[in-house]
Amino acid sequence: MSGLLLSLLLASAVPADQPVFIVVRPGDTPESIAELYLQPGEGSEELLLLNHPLNPNRMLELPAASLRGEHLPRVVSVTGAAVLIPRDQEEEIPLREGAALEAGDAIRPFLHGSVGLRFTGDKILILGGPGRLEVLEPGEGNDLRLGLASGCLEARWSTTAGKPGVLRVEAGPLGVNCSGGRFRVRAVGGGQVFLEVLEGEANAEIDGGKRSVPAGFGLTAFSRHGGDKK
């Protein structure tokens, strides 16, 4: 995990004016995109019309200065090969820095790859490959809900800037909730999921039961046996 820790430091230093790339969805228009992503009164429609035709499943660049806010997770680092799988679709798009993820989107770094995400300020998440992570519910009251199908996810969930929110990671038999701290969740074959809390604390849910896991501790969940051990 040393490479992922280094990526955490690099991701936190990404310039605030980094361009943002969104995936064009079927039925999108310049007006609908401007209403969803951009601040009013800045020539949003004209800016969008300068881009190529809005073909579905292509990346469209938006200027960071015109965005409404950080209501969606953004890709801030890509190491190695990784793809984006838009919601309700099977086509894979090469993932790039600056991509904004919506509910239902999934990212998949390949072997030896990793993807860094930023959400509302300095909340940083790193997914190590091979792995797959889906955005389930972004941006509701600074909360974020993710589904980890495979791979190792490390999260640094900061409470600074008055935007704490709650991060929830659902990985097979294990659910993890964190409102401040740093932890790792690793989903492997055979239905096993490992949780390790590095800073602060996290609340784990297994088979309907809940427990608080402080820094320096962890647990393992087994979906096939319906139990866990600490």
N, C-alpha and C positions, 0 to 999 in steps of 0.2 A: 504493500500500500504506500510505500514511500513516494512513488511517482504520482499517486493521487494527491498526497499531501502537498507536493510541490505545485500541482495544478491548482489547488485551492489558493495558494499565495499568488499565483499568476492571474487567476481569474479576478481576484479582488482588486487588481490594479488596472482593469480594463477601462479605457477612457469613457467618460459619460456621454460623449458625442458619437460613439460608435454607431454606424448605420444599423437599422433594424430591417430584417427580412421577414416577410410573412408569406405563407402559402396561399396562393389564389385558390379558392374553393369553387366548385360548380355553382353558377348563379351569381357570383360576385360581380359587382359593378364598381366603377370609381367612386360613385356616390356612397354606396353601402360601406366600402372600405374606409372612406374618409370619415363617415359618421361613427364607425366603430373604433378607429385607431387614432385619428388626428384631431388636433384642436381646431375649433371653428374660427373662421375669419382669417385664415392664412393662405387662401388660394389652394385649398387641399385638392379639389377636383382637377384644377389645371395642372398641379404638380403630378398627380397620378396619371393624367392623360399623356404626359411626356414619356411615360414608360411604354414598353411594348404592349401589344394587345393582351388582354387579361385571359390568357389561356390557363385552364385549371392545371394544378399540380406544378406550377412554376413559382419560383421565388420572386417576390416583388419588393424592391428596396424602398424604404420610407426613411425620411430624415429624422434623426433622434430629437432634434429641436422642436419638431412639430407634433410629437406624440402626446397623447392625453396623459399618460402616466405609465407606471410599471405594473399594470394589472395582469400581465402575462409573464410566465417564466421565459427567460431569454438565454440562448446558448452563448456563452462567453469564451469557451475554449473547446477545440476539437483536436485530439491527438490520435494519429493513425486514421483508420477508415471508420466511418459511421454514417448511418442513414436515418432519414426521417420518414415515418410512415403516417400520412395524414389520416384523420379519423374517417371511418367507414370506407377505406380504400386499401388496396393491397400494393399499389405502386410505391416503390421506395425511391426517395429523393436524396441525393447526396447532401449530407448535413454540413452547414457552414456556420461560422461565428456570426452572431447577430440575429439568428433565426428566433422568432417568437413562436411559442407553442400554445395551442389552444386545447380545450377539453377534447379528449379522444385521440389526440396525437400521441405517437409513440416514437421513441428514439432507440436506436440499436447500434452501439459500438461493437466492432468486431474484435477478434483476439488481439491483445496488446494495445487496444485503443481505449480512449476515455473521452467523456463529454462533460464539460463543466456548465452548470446552469446558475443564473442569478435571478433572485426574486425579491421585489420590493426592498431595494437598498443593498445591504451587504449580506443578505442570506445566500449562501453558496452551497451547491450540491454537485457532487462528482459521481458519475456512473462509470465504473470500470468494466471493460468488455472481456469476453463476450457477454452481452447482457441485453435486456429489454426493459424499458421503463415507459409507462403510460401516464399521461396527465389526465387525472380523473375530474378534478374540480379546481380550477385556478381562480385566484383573485377575489374570492368572496370574503370581504372583511380582512384582507391580508392573510387569509388561510390558504393552504395548498394541500391537495390530496393527490397522492401518487400511487400507482400500482407497479410493484417490482415483480416481474415474472422470472428474471434471472439476472445474474451478475452481482456486483458489489457496489452498493450505494453508500457514500459518505456525505453527511450533511452537517453544515455549520449553520445553525439557526439562531441568528442574533436577535436580541431584543432592543437594539438601539433605534434611534430616530423616531421613537414613539409609535412604531409599527410592529408590534410583537407578532400577532397572529399565531396560528398553530399549524405545524407541519404534521400530516398524517401519511404514513407509508403502510400500504397493505401488501403483504408478501405471503401468499399462501395461507398457512394457519396462523400467521402472526400479524397483528396490527400494532403500529408504533405511533404514539402521539408525543410531540415535543413542542414546548412553547419557548424553549431557550436552552441551548447546549450544543453538543456535537456527538454524533453517534454514527455507527456503521451497521448496515443490514446486508447480509450476504445470503442470497438464495441459490441453492445448489440442487443437483439432481436428487431424485428420490424423495422429494417433498420436505427437505430439511432447510430451515432458515435459522441463521445465527444473528444475534443482536449483541453489539458491544457498545456501551456508553463511555465516551471519552471525557466529556465535560458536562457539567450540569446534571440533568436527569431526564429520563424518558419514561412514559407510561406504556406498558406492554399489555396487549389483550390476546389471550389464548383461550379458545373454547368457551368464550363468554366470561371468563375470569379476567381480572385486571390486577396488575401489580406495578409498583414503582421501582424503576431500576436506576440506582445512582451511578455516578462516575466510578469507573474501575470495576464495574460488574457487567455481566451479560447473561444471556440465556440462549437455549436452543429449542426450537419448536419443530415437532414432527407431525406432518399432516396425516400420515398413514396410521399412526398409533394413537392420534387424538390426545397426545399429552406433551409435556415438555420437561426438561430438566435444567437446573440452574447450575 
